Amino acid sequence: MEYEEMEFVAAGERRYIVLAIYDIIENKRRNQMVKCLESYGVRVQKSAFEAFLTKKKYEKLVQEASALIDQEHDSLRVYLLANHTMVRSWGVGDKHVEEVIIF
């Protein structure tokens, strides 16, 4: 199967696939993280979210989400899939951003 090159642009701003995963031991902080990440994207696993964001929104997400982490006990990873990266995103079940291919 062959894919055409695609550039994702919304209102003049390039958008990127963002993957956020976390491991939080306390229920209150975990619920706060879920609420934060749901405001940016969709939950695709119990502790994993996908989003399709501008660079500015990505930076805001990182700032907000990192403030919720207890660095001694929790972990947070946020991946920005950016330029010159080919990504094929596909999912089964529940919600998924959509099948997206970036060249």
C-alpha positions as CSV (number, residue, x, y, z in Angstrom):
1,M,0.0,0.0,0.0
2,E,1.4,3.4,-1.0
3,Y,0.8,6.6,0.9
4,E,1.0,10.2,-0.4
5,E,3.0,12.8,1.5
6,M,0.7,14.8,3.7
7,E,1.3,17.9,5.8
8,F,-1.2,18.6,8.5
9,V,-2.0,22.3,8.8
10,A,-4.9,23.8,10.7
11,A,-5.6,27.5,10.4
12,G,-2.1,28.1,9.1
13,E,-0.5,26.1,12.0
14,R,1.3,22.8,11.6
15,R,-0.1,20.1,14.0
16,Y,1.7,17.1,15.4
17,I,0.7,13.8,16.8
18,V,1.4,13.8,20.6
19,L,1.5,10.7,22.7
20,A,1.4,11.1,26.5
21,I,1.8,8.2,28.9
22,Y,2.0,8.3,32.7
23,D,2.4,6.1,35.8
24,I,0.9,7.8,38.8
25,I,0.5,6.0,42.1
26,E,-2.0,8.4,43.9
27,N,-5.6,8.4,42.8
28,K,-6.1,12.2,43.2
29,R,-3.1,13.1,41.1
30,R,-4.0,10.4,38.6
31,N,-7.5,11.8,38.2
32,Q,-6.1,15.3,37.8
33,M,-3.8,14.0,35.0
34,V,-6.7,12.2,33.3
35,K,-8.7,15.5,33.3
36,C,-5.8,17.5,32.0
37,L,-5.0,15.1,29.2
38,E,-8.7,14.7,28.2
39,S,-8.7,18.4,27.6
40,Y,-6.1,17.9,24.8
41,G,-6.7,14.5,23.3
42,V,-8.3,11.1,23.6
43,R,-7.6,8.2,26.0
44,V,-6.3,5.2,24.0
45,Q,-5.2,3.1,27.0
46,K,-5.7,3.4,30.7
47,S,-2.6,5.6,31.1
48,A,-2.0,6.7,27.5
49,F,-3.5,9.6,25.5
50,E,-3.1,10.7,21.9
51,A,-3.6,14.2,20.7
52,F,-3.2,16.2,17.4
53,L,-1.8,19.6,18.6
54,T,-0.1,22.7,17.4
55,K,3.4,23.3,18.9
56,K,2.0,25.9,21.2
57,K,-0.7,23.6,22.6
58,Y,1.9,20.8,23.0
59,E,4.0,23.2,25.1
60,K,1.0,24.1,27.2
61,L,0.1,20.4,27.7
62,V,3.7,19.7,28.9
63,Q,3.7,22.6,31.3
64,E,0.3,21.6,32.8
65,A,0.9,17.9,33.0
66,S,4.4,18.1,34.4
67,A,3.0,20.3,37.3
68,L,0.8,17.3,38.4
69,I,3.7,14.8,38.7
70,D,5.4,13.9,42.0
71,Q,8.9,13.3,40.5
72,E,9.9,10.9,43.3
73,H,7.0,8.5,42.8
74,D,5.4,9.2,39.4
75,S,6.5,9.3,35.8
76,L,5.3,11.1,32.7
77,R,6.5,10.8,29.1
78,V,5.2,13.1,26.3
79,Y,6.3,12.3,22.8
80,L,6.0,14.9,20.0
81,L,6.1,13.2,16.6
82,A,7.6,15.9,14.5
83,N,9.3,16.8,11.2
84,H,11.0,14.2,9.0
85,T,9.4,11.4,10.9
86,M,7.1,8.9,9.2
87,V,4.4,7.8,11.6
88,R,1.6,5.4,11.0
89,S,-1.0,5.6,13.8
90,W,-3.6,2.9,13.9
91,G,-5.8,1.6,16.8
92,V,-8.5,-0.8,17.6
93,G,-11.2,-0.4,20.2
94,D,-12.6,2.6,22.1
95,K,-11.3,5.9,20.8
96,H,-8.4,6.7,18.5
97,V,-7.4,10.0,17.0
98,E,-7.7,8.5,13.5
99,E,-5.4,6.8,11.1
100,V,-2.8,9.4,10.4
101,I,0.4,9.2,8.3
102,I,3.0,12.0,8.5
103,F,6.0,12.2,6.3
